[in-house]
């Protein structure tokens, strides 16, 4: 039974990976052939190495990721060649080239993959003899450039759907907003400072998801600008970038709302929080529906209707006619609902017009 299960899993992995592996293998062979027959390098080892490292075996090839890996390999190989031809190879040379390669990589880009590959390839170059480069002092660096350029070309011409990753991250980010709002609702309904504190901790821990969404959407939008294969998705990707900005603002306003709610819930005086708790629940449900629409790539019509209805109820003098503490929380919720509406692609003026005048 276990062997059959493993066999089925293995077959599934092969089915999903055989085509990108074929692409990377053909690209590696072409890189090797170009360096050998065009550049005249008898053993262009780093041409296919750079291609394979940059492309890998997955169809989910972010152009930024491919570029980071390709540049990292080329940078490490180039610095390694420079060290070998200037000060030779040895123990201390390995330490020097690793230190310099990592510093240069961190200067060029914040990506961890670039820095890792730069350091690894620099160590390999210093540790290997400089053979098969036809007398060129930087033959291996040239091979790495050839392989990286070919990998980048493959990524640009045969990309996967660039919307898939930003959509998924958008769903996760908006689901975090919904989860924090649900925690706040429970805290308000039960007058529990502990539940409100838990919601605040969850909100503070969610920032990396929003950063990842913004980065992924921005990279995908930039790819759509230069790649003919995905140019038709430019408008949706641009909208995802805008949505990520407004969703992050919504989370920030959510954290502020939760933080300001904590002393109100924990106060010795009794505040009427039932109306605010019900509205926060409505916002949480709307955020959940917006999350589902974003991850599914469909229009968030249901979420927009729910948000507009919630916005119409956010009158501080109705929800808390004689309690300025709760009124201040309602005012914060008004900013939150506008951000969520704008994340749902509602016009800013329309989003603000949905709020009751005060």
BELGIKA-V761564 format. One record per backbone hydrogen bond with DSSP energy under -1.0 kcal/mol. NH is the residue of the N-H (numbers start at 1). CO is the residue of the C=O. Records with the same first field share a line. If there is no record, write none. Layout:
BEGIN
NH=CO / CO
END
This chain:
BEGIN
5=1
6=2
7=3
8=4
9=5
10=6
11=7
12=8
13=9
14=10
15=11
16=12
17=13
18=14
21=17
22=18
23=19
24=20
25=21
26=22
27=23
28=24
29=25
30=26
31=27
32=28
33=29
34=30
35=31
36=32
37=33
38=34
39=34
41=35
43=132
45=43
47=44
49=45
50=46
51=47
52=48
53=49
54=50
55=51
56=52
61=59
66=62
67=63
68=64
69=65
70=66
71=67
72=68
73=69
74=70
75=71
76=72
77=73
78=74
79=75
80=76
81=77
82=78
83=79
84=80
85=81
86=82
87=83
94=90
95=91
96=92
97=93
98=94
99=95
100=96
101=97
102=98
103=99
104=100
105=101
106=102
107=103
108=104
109=105
115=111
116=112
117=113
118=114
119=115
120=116
121=117
122=118
123=119
124=120
125=121
126=122
127=123
128=124
131=129
136=133
139=136
142=138
143=139
144=140
145=141
146=142
147=143
148=144
149=145
150=146
151=147
152=148
153=149
154=150
155=151
156=152
157=153
158=154
164=161
167=163
168=164
169=165
170=166
171=167
172=168
173=169
174=170
175=171
176=172
177=173
178=174
179=175
180=176
181=177
182=178
183=179
184=180
185=181
186=182
187=183
188=184
189=185
190=186
192=187
196=192
197=193
198=194
199=195
200=196
201=197
202=198
203=199
204=200
205=201
209=206
210=206
211=207
212=208
213=209
214=210
215=211
216=212
217=213
218=214
219=215
220=216
221=217
222=218
223=219
224=220
225=221
227=223
230=227
233=230
234=231
237=233
238=234
239=235
240=236
241=237
242=238
243=239
244=240
245=241
246=242
247=243
248=244
249=245
250=246
251=247
252=248
253=249
254=250
255=251
256=252
257=253
258=254
259=255
260=256
261=257
262=258
265=261
266=262
273=271
277=273
278=274
279=275
280=276
281=277
282=278
283=279
284=280
285=281
286=282
287=283
288=284
289=285
290=286
291=287
292=288
293=289
294=290
295=291
296=292
298=293
301=299
304=300
305=301
306=302
307=303
308=304
309=305
310=306
311=307
312=308
314=311
315=313
318=315
319=315
320=316
323=320
327=323
328=324
329=325
330=326
331=327
332=328
333=329
334=330
335=331
336=332
337=333
338=334
339=335
340=336
341=337
342=338
343=339
344=340
345=342
346=341
351=347
352=348
353=349
354=350
355=352
END
